[in-house]
Amino acid sequence: MKDICCIGHITHDRIITPQKTVDLAGGTSFYFARGLSCLPPRVSFQLVTKGGTYINDEVERMRSLGIDVTAYSCQHTVFFENKYGENSDNRQQRVLATAEPFTLDEVRPLEAKVFHLGSLMADDFPLEVVRYLSTKGQVSIDVQGYLRRVSNQQVFPVGWKDKEKVLECTDYLKLNEHEMEVIASSTNPRSVALELASYGVGEVIITLGSYGSLIYAGGRFYEVPAYKPREVVDATGCGDTYSTGYLYMRLQGAAPDEAGRFAAAMCTLKLEHTGPFDGTMADIRRVMRRQ
C-alpha cells in the first residue's frame, strides 16, 4: 500500500508570460509527482495518469526519476494554454483538447492511505469513482477542475455538480480565493471553510495567493503567511505544489500549520521559475527562515 496515490491527467501546457512562451508537460499529476520526487522519500507514492502519445516521453522521464507511474492510453492529451499578465494571480486560459475520464476499472487495483484527485475538467472523476476510492482510503481533492466548463476553447466557471455527494467523501479539500466564490455562499474564507466542513470535509485548505493560506482542521483555524519570492516568473502549478507539500508533511504527522508553512515555502520556490518544483529540503528551510 502506498502512502499517497495521485490520480490525474498529465497535460500539454503552453505557458505565455510577459517574458516568454514555453510548451511543457503540466497538470496536477505532473506538478505533484515531480515536486514530490525532489523531497526525501519519507512517504511512498504512486502516480496514475492518462493521455495520448504526448505524455509518453514525460512518463518515461518520471520513471527514470524513480517515480512509480501507471499510465492509461486514450486518444487525446489535455492541452491547456495559460496566459499571464504582470499580475501572476490572474490568468487567461484556453483548453485546446481534452482526455477521457478515469473509470472505476482503472482505479479498482489501487491501494493507498490517501488518494489525491487532480481534477482538470468537471467529468474527470465520476461520482462512483470518488465514492469507491473513499472506501479504500482518505480522499484529497483540488476543486479546480470541478468548476470548469469549456465552450469554444474558453474556460468558464460552472457550478459543482454533485458537490454535496463528493464532499461527503472528501477528507482534504484544497481551493483558492476565486474557487471559493463559486462553490460557497460567502466570500469570507473563514465562513467558507466552516460551510465546507459542515458537509463532512476533514481539512479545508484555502490558498489566497500572495496573502497566504487559511487552513481549517480539527475545529481550529490556522493562518499561514506567504513567503515573498525573489522573482515571480510563473504561477502555473503553484496550487498543486502546495498540495504536494501539505500532504507530504501531514502524512508524516506534522500539524496543519507546520504542513502549511512547508507547502507555502515550496510554492515560493516554484514561483521563481517555469516548470515543477525542483528545490531541496535545504531550499525550503531557507525560505521558511525568511519569516
Buried (B, 14 or more C-beta within 10 A) or exposed (E): EBBBBBBBBBBBBBBBBEEEEBEBBBBBBBBBBBBBBBBEEEBBBBBBBBBBEBBBEBBEEBEEEEBBBBBBEBEBBBBBBBBBEEEBBEBEBBBBBBBBBBBEEBBEEBEBBBBBBBBBBBBBBBEEBBBBBBEBBBBBBBBBBBBBEBEEEEBEEBEBEEBEEBBBBBBBBBBBBEBBBBBBEEEEBBEBBBBBBEBEBBBBBBBBBEEBBBBBBEEEBBBBEBBEBEEBBBBBBBBBBBBBBBBBBBBBEBBBBBBBBBBBBBBBBBBBBBBBBEBEEEBBEBBBEEE
